Amino acid sequence: MDRKLLKAISTLGQTLLGVAILYAIARYIVAQWTAVQEVEFALHLPVFITGLLTLVVFYFLYTLTWQRLIGWLAPPEGAIRKISLHRIFFNSLLTRYLPAGKIWNISSRI
């Protein structure tokens, strides 16, 4: 098959999967809406923003550390683009939600 066609099919599949997941979440929330309405919720914006920024900085530094380790271990002629390293790293974080996720998380970075 043509590479562009495979990429288009892959993108379409990812989009449909994302839409299906969002639809399932929305249906669940609608079904449980009475229980959700009873919860009192207060968002403390400064605490939320501080936590969010801390999380972003942590993952950025974590990624850079991993990228440096790969750079030291890999020969220069086999250098991988930085954006590819970031993509590999963050995709490997998703594996923690699979059964035996810790094993997949570590092995997907190798």
C-alpha positions as CSV (number, residue, x, y, z in Angstrom):
1,M,0.0,0.0,0.0
2,D,1.0,3.6,-0.5
3,R,2.6,5.2,2.5
4,K,0.4,8.3,2.3
5,L,-2.7,6.1,2.3
6,L,-1.5,4.1,5.3
7,K,-0.8,7.4,7.2
8,A,-4.3,8.7,6.3
9,I,-5.9,5.4,7.5
10,S,-3.9,5.6,10.7
11,T,-4.9,9.2,11.3
12,L,-8.5,8.4,10.6
13,G,-8.4,5.4,13.0
14,Q,-6.8,7.5,15.8
15,T,-9.4,10.2,15.3
16,L,-12.3,7.8,15.4
17,L,-10.9,6.1,18.5
18,G,-10.5,9.5,20.2
19,V,-14.1,10.5,19.3
20,A,-15.4,7.1,20.5
21,I,-13.6,7.5,23.8
22,L,-14.9,11.0,24.3
23,Y,-18.4,9.8,23.4
24,A,-18.2,7.0,26.0
25,I,-17.0,9.4,28.7
26,A,-19.8,11.9,27.9
27,R,-22.4,9.2,28.0
28,Y,-21.1,8.0,31.4
29,I,-21.1,11.6,32.8
30,V,-24.7,12.2,31.5
31,A,-25.8,8.9,33.1
32,Q,-24.2,9.8,36.4
33,W,-25.1,13.5,36.3
34,T,-27.2,13.5,39.5
35,A,-24.2,12.1,41.5
36,V,-21.9,14.7,39.9
37,Q,-24.3,17.6,40.7
38,E,-24.2,16.8,44.4
39,V,-20.4,17.2,44.6
40,E,-19.3,20.7,45.7
41,F,-16.4,21.8,43.7
42,A,-14.2,24.8,44.1
43,L,-11.2,25.5,41.9
44,H,-8.4,27.5,43.5
45,L,-6.9,28.9,40.4
46,P,-3.4,29.9,41.8
47,V,-2.9,26.4,43.2
48,F,-4.2,24.8,40.0
49,I,-1.9,26.8,37.8
50,T,1.1,26.3,40.1
51,G,0.5,22.5,40.1
52,L,0.0,22.5,36.3
53,L,3.2,24.4,35.7
54,T,5.1,22.2,38.1
55,L,3.9,19.1,36.2
56,V,4.9,20.6,32.8
57,V,8.4,21.5,34.0
58,F,8.8,18.1,35.6
59,Y,7.9,16.2,32.5
60,F,10.0,18.5,30.3
61,L,13.1,18.0,32.5
62,Y,12.3,14.3,32.7
63,T,12.3,14.1,28.9
64,L,15.5,16.1,28.6
65,T,17.2,13.8,31.0
66,W,16.0,10.7,29.1
67,Q,17.1,12.4,25.8
68,R,20.6,13.1,27.2
69,L,21.0,9.5,28.3
70,I,20.0,8.2,24.9
71,G,22.4,10.7,23.3
72,W,25.3,9.4,25.5
73,L,24.5,5.8,24.7
74,A,23.8,6.1,21.0
75,P,26.6,6.6,18.5
76,P,26.6,10.1,16.8
77,E,26.0,8.6,13.3
78,G,22.8,6.9,14.7
79,A,21.5,10.2,16.1
80,I,17.7,10.4,16.4
81,R,15.8,13.7,15.9
82,K,14.9,15.4,19.2
83,I,11.2,15.5,18.4
84,S,11.2,11.8,17.8
85,L,12.8,11.2,21.2
86,H,10.1,13.4,22.8
87,R,7.3,11.5,20.9
88,I,8.8,8.1,21.9
89,F,9.0,9.2,25.6
90,F,5.5,10.5,25.9
91,N,4.0,7.6,24.0
92,S,5.8,5.2,26.3
93,L,4.1,7.0,29.2
94,L,0.7,5.8,27.9
95,T,1.8,2.2,28.3
96,R,1.4,2.4,32.1
97,Y,-2.4,1.9,31.5
98,L,-1.9,-1.5,29.9
99,P,-1.8,-4.7,31.9
100,A,1.8,-5.2,33.1
101,G,2.3,-1.5,32.3
102,K,5.6,-1.0,34.1
103,I,7.2,-3.6,31.9
104,W,5.9,-2.0,28.7
105,N,6.8,1.4,29.9
106,I,10.4,0.5,30.4
107,S,10.7,-1.7,27.3
108,S,9.1,0.8,24.9
109,R,11.9,3.3,25.7
110,I,14.7,0.8,24.8
